[in-house]
Amino acid sequence: MPDTPVESSSPILRVVKGDPSPEELAALVAVVSARAAAPAPAADTQRASDWATYWRHAKRPLHPGPGRWRASAHP
């Protein structure tokens, strides 16, 4: 069976407010078509491991001062 486009009774795009010109509608269709045809973004292959990112966020800055060694054991 050859690939033939299936016609649907409902429109794909619908203007719900305003009165766009034919040029504006053509621009909208071009943008939506280009977005639909664009390839998916590539996965981030240089991502740090979950363990490395955990410690990056878990470390707190050091605050030197009197009695700070005692406070360092408490969260």
ZIPEDA-V391614 format. One record per residue. RES is the residue in one small letter. PSI is psi as a letter, one per 30 degrees, with the letter a starting at -180 (999 if undefined). OMEGA is omega in whole degrees, 0 to 359 (* if undefined). Layout:
RES & PSI & OMEGA
RES & PSI & OMEGA
This chain:
m & k & 181
p & l & 178
d & j & 177
t & k & 180
p & k & 179
v & k & 179
e & k & 178
s & l & 181
s & f & 180
s & k & 181
p & l & 178
i & e & 177
l & k & 180
r & k & 177
v & k & 182
v & f & 180
k & k & 177
g & a & 181
d & i & 183
p & k & 177
s & l & 177
p & e & 178
e & e & 178
e & e & 177
l & e & 178
a & e & 178
a & e & 179
l & e & 180
v & e & 179
a & e & 181
v & e & 181
v & e & 179
s & e & 179
a & e & 180
r & e & 180
a & e & 182
a & f & 182
a & k & 178
p & l & 179
a & k & 178
p & k & 180
a & k & 178
a & k & 180
d & j & 183
t & f & 182
q & g & 182
r & k & 177
a & l & 180
s & l & 180
d & e & 180
w & e & 180
a & e & 180
t & f & 177
y & e & 183
w & f & 176
r & e & 181
h & f & 184
a & f & 182
k & k & 176
r & l & 179
p & l & 178
l & k & 178
h & j & 181
p & l & 177
g & l & 180
p & k & 177
g & g & 183
r & f & 179
w & e & 179
r & e & 182
a & f & 182
s & f & 180
a & f & 182
h & k & 180
p & 999 & *
